[in-house]
Amino acid sequence: MAKQLPDSMQAQYLEAYKTPYKLRSVPLPTPSSPHDILIKVDAASYCHTDFVLAEGQMPGLPRSFPHIGSHEFAGTVLSHYKDPSKEASAFKPGTRVGVPGRAFHPCGTCFECRQDRPNDPVAEDDQGYSVYCVDAENNGLSKDGGFSEYAVVDARQLAPIPDGLGAAETAPLMCAGITIYTALKRCRLPKGGRVGILGAGGGLGHLGLQYGTHMGYKVLGIEAADAPLKLAKDVANDLEPIPRIVDARDTKAADLVQELGAEDGKSHVGEMGLDAIIVLPESQAAFDFGMALLKTHGTCVVVSFPENGFQVSARDVVFRDIRIIGSLVGSNRMLREMLEFSAKHNVRAIAKSYPLSKLNELVEEYHKGGGGKLVVDMSL
């Protein structure tokens, strides 16, 4: 016999930009389409994008107030729409699932959903669904997300949680994990390739140190603040081989390039340095430092999106043939691959957990810039 659901739930709402969250008691959401699943939220992670949204730096988002944030969360399947789709029916009640922010109710017919991108290594396998569909909603951004006891999610964006991963461990992987995992894949490096992670002690960066090392790359972590630098070093020291962590405040990019060239036995400056970098901070100084580390024909993967953008040197693009690409999140196939990889290699976020009622205290901790991830754990 199905467990009787409550009539209401607790949720943390944003009522306006630049204001604290407010805890409310509201009715439970209900599935309204065949792909919809009602889940009990077990953990919800706080992302830099939650801060950007709350500050009003994402024009047009949220669509309306009050609004429930969090686009990276995990939960347990409770119920389906009265006539569920094949994709929804595959998730039985009691299944533990990870929920990324994109994409809720994609159109299913645009070129993205049709997968008309034959040479994209991170494109979706399934027809009729794309995380890049411009007509889709997004959990925690354009629609309500995971800072609540219950949520309605799209079955096509879910991934089953592997054994050995808890909800509070999974939630940060639903944005930070899948984003940095996909960014590393977009570097298209062979094993032994050199990749630099700018912002290595942050929420994405410290996961990137782990993923990159286990993928077989030579990883260089770059930081420029004390607490994230310490976190990056602590994470690196538990890996084999140990990634090198650099303090950009007292290291010149040109000197570092020479050191890496000597290690690789290279004598020409165009051959020295990194094959790829991943830019996570919103700092122009970080972007410039990373670009200076790249070899000729290297790849710069941009993940951050500062309000005023980055200034790019045309000389780097033209005379050094630097390829600059963006990376957002990964497909559902990539999401499942990332979770299995995380379970197999024991990739975990360094995280601090709070109960739902103390979300504003979590946000205060975020502003201290200590690195790692911050998670709402519903069991607390």
Secondary structure, DSSP 4 states (H G I P E B T S, - for coil): -PPPPPSEEEEEEB-STT---EEEEEEPP---STTEEEEEEEEEEE-HHHHHHHTT-STT-SSSSSB---S-EEEEEEEE-SS--HHHHTS-TT-EEEE-SEEES--S-STTTTT--TT-TT--SSTT--TT-TT-EEBTTTB--SSBSEEEEEGGG-EEPPTT--HHHHGGGGTHHHHHHHHHHHT-PPTT-EEEEETTTSTTHHHHHHHHHHTT-EEEEEE-SHHHHHHHHHHHTTSSSPPEEEETTS--HHHHHHHHHHHHT--SGGGSSEEEEEE-SS-HHHHHHHHHHEEEEEEEEE----TT-----HHHHHHS--EEEE-----HHHHHHHHHHHHHHT----EEEE-GGGHHHHHHHHTTT--SEEEEETT-
